[in-house]
Amino acid sequence: MDKENCLTTGQLAKRTGITVRTLRYYDQIGLLSPGGHRTGSIRLYNMKDMERLQRIQMLKYLGLSLQKIMDILDAESPSNGEIRHSLQAQLDVLQKKIAHTEHVVHAIRDAMEMSVYGSDWNHLADVIQTVQSEQNWGEQYRTANRLQTRIHLYDKYSTNPQV
C-alpha cells in the first residue's frame, strides 16, 4: 500500500467532518477497517476506504442501521467503476426522496389552505396518506437485499454494453 497517498484517522476525520471516535468505532465493529497501519496503532486510510466511508454515510442518511449498512456493503461485489454506480444509485434514491418530500409539502400546503375554511377530513387524510407513503417508499431501501437489488439493477441496465 502506498502510504504517501493515505490519510491517518485524524486527517480523515478533519477532511470529512466525521469524528475520530466514529471512525475508530467503525473500525472496531468491522464496518470500515483502514487499508493499512503505520508503526504503533496509527491507522492509514486509502481512497478505497474513503469510497466505502462515503457509501456508509449515504446509507446512514437514508436511515439504515449500521448492521444493515454492513450487510449491504459486504454483499457488494467489486467491479470497475463501482463508486460511479454506487453514487448514481444513491443519487436516484435521493431524487425520489426529494420528489416525495415535495409531494408531502404540497399536501400540507393544501391542507393549510383548506383549514382557513375549517377542518376538512379529506385534506387531513390526504396528508396522512402522503406521509404514510413515505414510510412505504422507504421500505424499498430499508433492507440490505432491497437496496442491493436496486444497485444491481442499475449496474445491469444503466450502461450501454457497446461502450
Secondary structure as the mmCIF struct_conf table of DSSP 4:
data_model
#
loop_
_struct_conf.conf_type_id
_struct_conf.id
_struct_conf.beg_label_comp_id
_struct_conf.beg_label_asym_id
_struct_conf.beg_label_seq_id
_struct_conf.end_label_comp_id
_struct_conf.end_label_asym_id
_struct_conf.end_label_seq_id
HELX_RH_3T_P HELX_RH_3T_P1 LYS A 3 ASN A 5
STRN STRN1 LEU A 7 THR A 8
HELX_RH_AL_P HELX_RH_AL_P1 THR A 9 THR A 16
HELX_RH_AL_P HELX_RH_AL_P2 VAL A 20 ILE A 29
TURN_TY1_P TURN_TY1_P1 GLY A 30 GLY A 30
BEND BEND1 LEU A 31 LEU A 32
BEND BEND2 GLY A 35 GLY A 35
STRN STRN2 GLY A 36 HIS A 37
BEND BEND3 THR A 39 THR A 39
TURN_TY1_P TURN_TY1_P2 GLY A 40 SER A 41
STRN STRN3 ARG A 43 TYR A 45
HELX_RH_AL_P HELX_RH_AL_P3 MET A 47 TYR A 61
TURN_TY1_P TURN_TY1_P3 LEU A 62 GLY A 63
HELX_RH_AL_P HELX_RH_AL_P4 LEU A 66 ALA A 75
HELX_LH_PP_P HELX_LH_PP_P1 GLU A 76 PRO A 78
TURN_TY1_P TURN_TY1_P4 ASN A 80 GLY A 81
HELX_RH_AL_P HELX_RH_AL_P5 GLU A 82 SER A 115
TURN_TY1_P TURN_TY1_P5 VAL A 116 TYR A 117
HELX_RH_AL_P HELX_RH_AL_P6 TRP A 121 GLU A 139
TURN_TY1_P TURN_TY1_P6 GLN A 140 TYR A 141
BEND BEND4 ARG A 142 THR A 143
HELX_RH_AL_P HELX_RH_AL_P7 ALA A 144 TYR A 157
BEND BEND5 SER A 158 THR A 159
TURN_TY1_P TURN_TY1_P7 PRO A 161 GLN A 162
#
